[in-house]
Amino acid sequence: GAALVAVRSSALLEDTSAASFAGQFDSFLGIANEADLATAVRACWAALWATRALRYMEAQGVDPAATAMAVLVQRLVDARAAGGALSRTADGEILISGTWGLGSAVAQGDVVPDRFVVRRDGTLAEVEPGRKDRLVSASAEAGVSPRAVAREMVDAPCLDEGEARELARLVLRAEAQLGHPVEVEWALGAEGLQILQARPLRVEPPHVPD
């Protein structure tokens, strides 16, 4: 069948160094036909004028009339695992979080994701398995749907050491290309690891006790 796509909101003022709009706008996964695509694009445009977005802009001193909503249509990666990553924590390390299936399970808080800490020299410093008892997958027939994870996979890390280190290298490349620390979304599919998006990351200085 036809490839499924993801339709994502991307406001022009979104994710500046001053304001992160993470979670304010909508994404639609597993879109399979033109009618649903048109509906999703309209919904992304409308999200700019949703009450929560307007309140956020007011709090950040952003004029809604000064921005506009771009919409990204991406081929949906049929992800074996997916999640997010920070290119630089307060300790200067790369932090990866992930789960089985599509990353929306992490975004919606349905699972406790795995955590991987990679040093800037590429050393895998820490693996903290999460609890991933469900995963989200997408198909043209069923749409986006959750299902149970096999018992032996619930606590098993979704990336092996080589994959975690390779992903850390990709995250550092994104940081170098954009010229500042980044927060990324990633997916691991049949074609390997891919960065789906990157946004500026504000790094808080590490807390120094008195």
TORKOL-295565 format. One record per residue (C-alpha): x, y, z negated; residue number from 0. Coordinates in steps of 0.1 Angstrom, whole numbers, plus 5000, padded with zeros to 4 digits. Example, Ala and Ser with C-alpha at 12.3 -4.5 7.8 and 13.67 -1.06 7.14 Angstrom:
+------+-------+------+-----+
: east : north :   up : num :
+------+-------+------+-----+
: 5123 :  4955 : 4922 :   0 :
: 5137 :  4989 : 4929 :   1 :
+------+-------+------+-----+
END
This chain:
+------+-------+------+-----+
: east : north :   up : num :
+------+-------+------+-----+
: 5000 :  5000 : 5000 :   0 :
: 5009 :  5037 : 5000 :   1 :
: 5035 :  5049 : 4976 :   2 :
: 5020 :  5064 : 4944 :   3 :
: 5030 :  5099 : 4935 :   4 :
: 5033 :  5121 : 4904 :   5 :
: 5019 :  5156 : 4905 :   6 :
: 5035 :  5180 : 4880 :   7 :
: 5029 :  5216 : 4869 :   8 :
: 5059 :  5239 : 4871 :   9 :
: 5052 :  5275 : 4862 :  10 :
: 5077 :  5301 : 4876 :  11 :
: 5084 :  5314 : 4841 :  12 :
: 5084 :  5279 : 4826 :  13 :
: 5115 :  5268 : 4806 :  14 :
: 5134 :  5300 : 4807 :  15 :
: 5161 :  5303 : 4780 :  16 :
: 5136 :  5324 : 4760 :  17 :
: 5106 :  5301 : 4761 :  18 :
: 5101 :  5264 : 4767 :  19 :
: 5067 :  5254 : 4780 :  20 :
: 5072 :  5217 : 4774 :  21 :
: 5038 :  5201 : 4769 :  22 :
: 5018 :  5232 : 4777 :  23 :
: 5009 :  5221 : 4813 :  24 :
: 4996 :  5189 : 4829 :  25 :
: 5012 :  5161 : 4848 :  26 :
: 4992 :  5134 : 4867 :  27 :
: 5008 :  5100 : 4873 :  28 :
: 4999 :  5073 : 4898 :  29 :
: 4980 :  5094 : 4923 :  30 :
: 4971 :  5071 : 4952 :  31 :
: 4949 :  5090 : 4977 :  32 :
: 4944 :  5124 : 4992 :  33 :
: 4912 :  5133 : 4973 :  34 :
: 4929 :  5126 : 4939 :  35 :
: 4960 :  5145 : 4951 :  36 :
: 4939 :  5176 : 4959 :  37 :
: 4921 :  5174 : 4925 :  38 :
: 4954 :  5170 : 4907 :  39 :
: 4970 :  5200 : 4925 :  40 :
: 4940 :  5222 : 4916 :  41 :
: 4941 :  5210 : 4880 :  42 :
: 4978 :  5220 : 4878 :  43 :
: 4970 :  5254 : 4891 :  44 :
: 4942 :  5258 : 4866 :  45 :
: 4965 :  5247 : 4837 :  46 :
: 4982 :  5281 : 4839 :  47 :
: 4949 :  5297 : 4826 :  48 :
: 4941 :  5271 : 4800 :  49 :
: 4935 :  5286 : 4765 :  50 :
: 4966 :  5269 : 4749 :  51 :
: 4988 :  5281 : 4777 :  52 :
: 4975 :  5317 : 4775 :  53 :
: 4980 :  5316 : 4737 :  54 :
: 5015 :  5304 : 4741 :  55 :
: 5023 :  5331 : 4767 :  56 :
: 5009 :  5357 : 4744 :  57 :
: 5030 :  5345 : 4715 :  58 :
: 5061 :  5345 : 4737 :  59 :
: 5054 :  5380 : 4751 :  60 :
: 5049 :  5366 : 4786 :  61 :
: 5024 :  5384 : 4810 :  62 :
: 5003 :  5357 : 4827 :  63 :
: 4999 :  5380 : 4857 :  64 :
: 5037 :  5380 : 4862 :  65 :
: 5039 :  5343 : 4867 :  66 :
: 5024 :  5317 : 4890 :  67 :
: 5021 :  5279 : 4891 :  68 :
: 5042 :  5258 : 4915 :  69 :
: 5032 :  5222 : 4918 :  70 :
: 5057 :  5194 : 4924 :  71 :
: 5047 :  5162 : 4941 :  72 :
: 5072 :  5134 : 4935 :  73 :
: 5072 :  5098 : 4945 :  74 :
: 5064 :  5079 : 4913 :  75 :
: 5093 :  5057 : 4902 :  76 :
: 5079 :  5022 : 4893 :  77 :
: 5099 :  5023 : 4861 :  78 :
: 5112 :  4993 : 4842 :  79 :
: 5122 :  5018 : 4815 :  80 :
: 5120 :  5056 : 4812 :  81 :
: 5123 :  5084 : 4787 :  82 :
: 5142 :  5117 : 4780 :  83 :
: 5177 :  5129 : 4771 :  84 :
: 5194 :  5159 : 4756 :  85 :
: 5228 :  5167 : 4772 :  86 :
: 5241 :  5183 : 4740 :  87 :
: 5229 :  5179 : 4704 :  88 :
: 5240 :  5201 : 4676 :  89 :
: 5269 :  5176 : 4671 :  90 :
: 5279 :  5179 : 4707 :  91 :
: 5267 :  5144 : 4717 :  92 :
: 5243 :  5131 : 4743 :  93 :
: 5210 :  5118 : 4729 :  94 :
: 5189 :  5094 : 4750 :  95 :
: 5154 :  5082 : 4741 :  96 :
: 5136 :  5055 : 4761 :  97 :
: 5109 :  5029 : 4763 :  98 :
: 5097 :  5002 : 4786 :  99 :
: 5075 :  5013 : 4816 : 100 :
: 5066 :  5049 : 4823 : 101 :
: 5079 :  5076 : 4801 : 102 :
: 5044 :  5089 : 4793 : 103 :
: 5042 :  5064 : 4764 : 104 :
: 5069 :  5084 : 4747 : 105 :
: 5054 :  5118 : 4756 : 106 :
: 5020 :  5108 : 4741 : 107 :
: 5035 :  5093 : 4710 : 108 :
: 5022 :  5057 : 4717 : 109 :
: 5056 :  5041 : 4709 : 110 :
: 5087 :  5047 : 4687 : 111 :
: 5113 :  5050 : 4714 : 112 :
: 5148 :  5036 : 4714 : 113 :
: 5176 :  5061 : 4706 : 114 :
: 5211 :  5060 : 4722 : 115 :
: 5239 :  5083 : 4711 : 116 :
: 5267 :  5087 : 4737 : 117 :
: 5298 :  5108 : 4731 : 118 :
: 5310 :  5132 : 4757 : 119 :
: 5339 :  5108 : 4766 : 120 :
: 5313 :  5081 : 4775 : 121 :
: 5316 :  5060 : 4744 : 122 :
: 5283 :  5045 : 4732 : 123 :
: 5283 :  5056 : 4696 : 124 :
: 5249 :  5044 : 4683 : 125 :
: 5219 :  5023 : 4694 : 126 :
: 5188 :  5025 : 4673 : 127 :
: 5160 :  5002 : 4687 : 128 :
: 5125 :  5016 : 4684 : 129 :
: 5092 :  4998 : 4683 : 130 :
: 5078 :  4995 : 4718 : 131 :
: 5047 :  4973 : 4715 : 132 :
: 5030 :  4987 : 4746 : 133 :
: 5040 :  5001 : 4779 : 134 :
: 5023 :  5022 : 4806 : 135 :
: 5024 :  5011 : 4842 : 136 :
: 5007 :  5024 : 4874 : 137 :
: 4992 :  5007 : 4904 : 138 :
: 4969 :  5018 : 4932 : 139 :
: 4942 :  4994 : 4920 : 140 :
: 4943 :  4999 : 4882 : 141 :
: 4956 :  5035 : 4881 : 142 :
: 4977 :  5043 : 4850 : 143 :
: 4971 :  5018 : 4823 : 144 :
: 4987 :  5006 : 4791 : 145 :
: 4994 :  4969 : 4783 : 146 :
: 5010 :  4949 : 4756 : 147 :
: 5047 :  4942 : 4756 : 148 :
: 5061 :  4907 : 4752 : 149 :
: 5070 :  4901 : 4715 : 150 :
: 5107 :  4896 : 4722 : 151 :
: 5109 :  4930 : 4740 : 152 :
: 5093 :  4951 : 4713 : 153 :
: 5125 :  4957 : 4694 : 154 :
: 5149 :  4950 : 4723 : 155 :
: 5167 :  4981 : 4736 : 156 :
: 5154 :  4992 : 4770 : 157 :
: 5189 :  5000 : 4783 : 158 :
: 5220 :  4979 : 4780 : 159 :
: 5254 :  4996 : 4772 : 160 :
: 5264 :  5001 : 4808 : 161 :
: 5230 :  5017 : 4817 : 162 :
: 5231 :  5040 : 4787 : 163 :
: 5267 :  5051 : 4796 : 164 :
: 5257 :  5056 : 4833 : 165 :
: 5227 :  5077 : 4823 : 166 :
: 5249 :  5098 : 4800 : 167 :
: 5271 :  5105 : 4830 : 168 :
: 5241 :  5116 : 4851 : 169 :
: 5229 :  5139 : 4823 : 170 :
: 5264 :  5155 : 4821 : 171 :
: 5263 :  5160 : 4858 : 172 :
: 5229 :  5178 : 4856 : 173 :
: 5243 :  5200 : 4828 : 174 :
: 5274 :  5209 : 4849 : 175 :
: 5253 :  5216 : 4880 : 176 :
: 5229 :  5239 : 4862 : 177 :
: 5256 :  5255 : 4840 : 178 :
: 5239 :  5250 : 4806 : 179 :
: 5228 :  5223 : 4783 : 180 :
: 5197 :  5205 : 4796 : 181 :
: 5168 :  5183 : 4785 : 182 :
: 5160 :  5157 : 4812 : 183 :
: 5134 :  5131 : 4820 : 184 :
: 5147 :  5099 : 4835 : 185 :
: 5135 :  5066 : 4849 : 186 :
: 5151 :  5033 : 4857 : 187 :
: 5135 :  5016 : 4887 : 188 :
: 5145 :  4993 : 4916 : 189 :
: 5169 :  5019 : 4929 : 190 :
: 5187 :  5024 : 4896 : 191 :
: 5187 :  5054 : 4872 : 192 :
: 5171 :  5086 : 4884 : 193 :
: 5168 :  5121 : 4868 : 194 :
: 5132 :  5132 : 4873 : 195 :
: 5135 :  5168 : 4860 : 196 :
: 5158 :  5190 : 4839 : 197 :
: 5150 :  5220 : 4818 : 198 :
: 5172 :  5244 : 4799 : 199 :
: 5179 :  5232 : 4763 : 200 :
: 5186 :  5256 : 4734 : 201 :
: 5211 :  5240 : 4711 : 202 :
: 5208 :  5250 : 4675 : 203 :
: 5241 :  5253 : 4656 : 204 :
: 5247 :  5224 : 4632 : 205 :
: 5235 :  5230 : 4597 : 206 :
: 5264 :  5238 : 4574 : 207 :
: 5256 :  5233 : 4537 : 208 :
: 5266 :  5260 : 4512 : 209 :
+------+-------+------+-----+
END
